[in-house]
Amino acid sequence: MKEKNCCFTGHRIIKKNEIDLIKLKLKQEIVKLINNDVNVFICGGALGFDTIVALEVLEQKKIYKDVQLIMALPCKEQDKNWKEKEKNVYKNILKSADEIVYISDEFSKDCMLKRNRYMVDNSSFCICYLRKKRSGTAYTVNYAKIKNLTLIEI
């Protein structure tokens, strides 16, 4: 039931002085959606915004038992070149997720694009953190607009 689904898109690199405000606004918007019967949250699992999102949804799962976290991952080796600390956080998120969807077994030049389209195609809402007009995030936000998702900007 995609009417009750929300996906996320945002940048991997976030200025340190913006992180706390992003977390606060993100929490407010997620709780607002939960209170309006949105209970499935689809996250792409990348570094930066996606990691912040996944951790917040997992926090809300402790309070709201019907909340689900679906990790839509571009490929099975997404974390291949990440630092060990980042890999550990990622593995813990995956362990706690309700479902993991792999778009591709292996990395390809378009697996991220396909992952982003999957998330939008299976959602009615999209929470975004968009600061760069030319980016994968910008593409995903534009695709969400084309698909008539309700956009919530952080």
Secondary structure as UniProt FT lines:
FT   HELIX           2..4
FT   STRAND          5..10
FT   HELIX           16..34
FT   TURN            35..37
FT   STRAND          40..43
FT   HELIX           49..63
FT   TURN            65..66
FT   STRAND          68..73
FT   TURN            76..81
FT   HELIX           84..96
FT   STRAND          99..102
FT   TURN            109..110
FT   HELIX           111..121
FT   STRAND          125..129
FT   HELIX           136..146
FT   TURN            147..148
FT   STRAND          150..153
//
